[in-house]
Amino acid sequence: MLPSFHFSCRRSPRALAIQFPGAPRPVLLLTFCASIIFLVGCLLRAADPPESGLPALSEEAKSSASRGLADFQAGKFEDAKSEFQKMTELAPTHPMSWANLGSAEFRLGEIPQAEEHLKKAVRLDPTAQQAWLTLGIIDYQKNDLYAGLAALSQAVYLDPRDPKAHLYLGVLIRKCGWLQGAEDEMRKAIDLDEQYAEAHFNLAVLYLERQPPAIELARRHYYRALKLGAEHDAELDRVLKRIETN
């Protein structure tokens, strides 16, 4: 049995072990981490309504957004949610109000609310790439693969240079049974960011699913992932060792 595909919204020496707070690291479980929407860029867009088509934010809304971002980055998701809720009251027609509220709710495990608010964000601004990305993650978790495929394809279309979007789309395509398409997306992720440890790890798993397994390619990408800071995966170590000794 092969190990699961892994994802995270940040990279670190323990990038492949990141789970939701308090959750153990199970075998054969795909988990995602919410993709934070960085408000600095959003505020810059909102400052120029004629060019962007987005409503301007009041100073009070900007302050609430900045406090929410600081809380989110500090892992204070309840506090971030509170600030983003204030932002939705102060700027109810601004898509980033709802997108960031949805991201905070996602991190709190409030999935139905997160989905509702992220969908509201993309209705207000169909170019909100990070909202599409997180919606694709939610669809994957719900096993709604066609909706996830649409959301993640939109995320890739809006930002084709986002390696996370390509990797997430690759894993979803893999679950749909299209191995070549999954490989193409994972390789694109690595082309965009050669130091993306999770992309190397997932590509290694994919190569072991080939019939026959592409052992050398799997080993190469697994060891590259380890060099980039990924943890050893006991199941993948066992699979490679068993194949090598046969």
N, C-alpha and C positions, 0 to 999 in steps of 0.2 A: 504494500500500500504506500502510495506516494504522499509526501507532505502537502499541506495546503498551500494555496497562493496567499501572499501576505501584502498588506498595504498599510500606509501610514501617511499622515499629513506633514511629517517632519522627518529629517534624517538625523541620526545620532549614532554613537558606537553600538547602541542596542536597537537600531532602527527596526529590525524585523521582529522584535519581540513586543512591540507596542500593542496594547489592547485597551479596551475601555477600562476606566478606573476600577480597580478591585477585581477584575476578571482574570482567571488563570489563562495560560496559553495552551489551548487545546490543540490536538492534532486534527487536521482536516477541517478546519473552520476558517472561513474567509472573514476577516474583519476590516472595517474601514474606520478612518478617523476623519472627523469633520474638517472641511476645508474652510479656514477662516477667510473672510472677505476683508481685505485691508482697507480701512476706511479713509486713509490719507488720500489715496488715489481717487476714491469716490467723492470726497469733498472737493477735490480739485475739479472734477468734472461738473459737480453741482454749482461751482462758482461761476460757470459761464453758460447759463441756460440757452442763449441763442445758438451756440455752437453744438451743445450736447442734446438739447431738447429736454433736459431734466430740470425739474423745479429747483430754485435756489433754496439753500438751507439757512434758517435763521441762526444767529450766534448761539442761542440756547440749544438748538438742535445739534449744532456742531460740537458744543461742549459735552452734551450727552453722548454723542457718538464717540468722542475722544475718550471719555471715561469708560464707556463700554468696551472699547478696543483695549485699553489698559487692563481692565478686569479680565477680559478674555485671554490676553497674553499671559496673565498671572495665574490662569487656571481657575479664576473666580467666576464660574459660569452662571451661577444664580445672580450675582451682582451685575454681570454683563447683560443677562437677560432683562433685568430690571431697567438698566439704562437704555437698552434697545427698544423696550416697550415704550419708554418715554419718548424716544425718537419717533416711533410710529404715531404717537399722539401729536407730536409737534410737526411732523412732516409725513402725513399719511399717504401722500401721492408720490413719495420718493422711493424708488425700488430698493435702495440700499438699507432703508429702515427695516423693511421686511426680510431682506436677504440676511442681514446680520442677526436679526431676531431668530430666524430659522436656524442659523448656524449655532447659536447659543443653545437653542432647544434641542438640536441634534446631539450636542455634546452632553446634555442632561438626560438623554434617552427619551425625550418627549417627541417621539417620532411622528405621530399624527399631526401635532401642532406644527412641528418643523416643516413637514411636507406642505401643509396648508399655506404657511407663510412664504416658503420658497416659491411655490407656484404663483402666489400673488406677486412676488418680486419679478418673475419672468414675464408675467402678464403686463406689468408696468414697464419693463425693459427687457425685451427678448434677447438683448446682447449681454445680459448678466451671466457671464461665463461660469463663475464660481458657483452660482446658484444652480445652474444646470448640472455641474459636476456633482454637487451634493445630492441633488434629486436622483441622479443616476445611481449613486451609492444606496440611497433609500430603496429605489426600485429593485436593486440587486438583492438587498436584504429581504424584501418582500417576495422574492422570486418572480417578480414581474419583469421578465427579461426583455420583452419587446419594448416596454416603456423605458427601461434602463438603456437599451440600445439607442433609442431615439434621443434620450437626454445626454448620454455620453458622446454620441456622434455630434450633437449640437455643440457640446463643450469643445470637442476637437476642432470643429469647423470655426468656432469663434476665436480660438487661440491654438492654431496648429503647432505652435512651438512650446506648448505646455506638456512636459514629459509625463506628469501625473495623469493627465487626461488620456494620453495614449496607453499608458499602462493599465488604467482602470478599464478602458474600453477593451483592451486585449484580454483581460481576465473574464469580462462578461461574454465576449465572443467565444472564449474557450468553453464557458459553461453552456453556450448554445451548440457546441460540438464542432465548431469550425477552427481546427487547429492551425491551419496555415494563416488564416486571418489574424488569429491571436498572436502567432509568432511575428507577423509583420508589424503589428502595433507595438509589441514589446521591444522589437528591434528599433523602431522609431523612437521610443522613449530613451533607449540607450544612445542612439545617434544624437539626440538633443542634449543628453546629460550622461556622459560616459561614466560618471561617478555615482550614478543612481543605483545604490546597492540592491534595492528591492526589485528593480527591473532585471538585474542580473540573476537574482535568486529565482524569480518567477520563470525566467526563460530557461534556467537549468531544470526546473520541474517539468516544464513543457517538453524539453528535449528528451527527458526520460519517458514521456508518454508516447513518443514515436514508436512505431513498430517497423523494424527493430529500434530499440532506443539509440539515440545519438549520444553515446557515452562520452566521447571526447568533448563534444560541445557542452554537454551538461556539466562535466567536471570543470571545464574552463570557466564557465559563467558562475558556477557555485564558488569556486575558489576566488574568483574576482569579487564576488559579493562579500566573502569573508575578509578579504584584504581591505575592502572599503568599510568594514566595521560591523558587518552582519554577524549574528551569533551562529555558532554551529547548530545545525538541525539534526537531531539524533536519527530521525527517520531517514532523512536524505543521506546521511553518512552510512547508514546500514544498507540502503538500496545500492549506493555506489560500490560499497565493499562487496556486496553479494554478487553484483554483476561482474566486477573485476575478477573475482575468484572462480567464476563459472567458466 
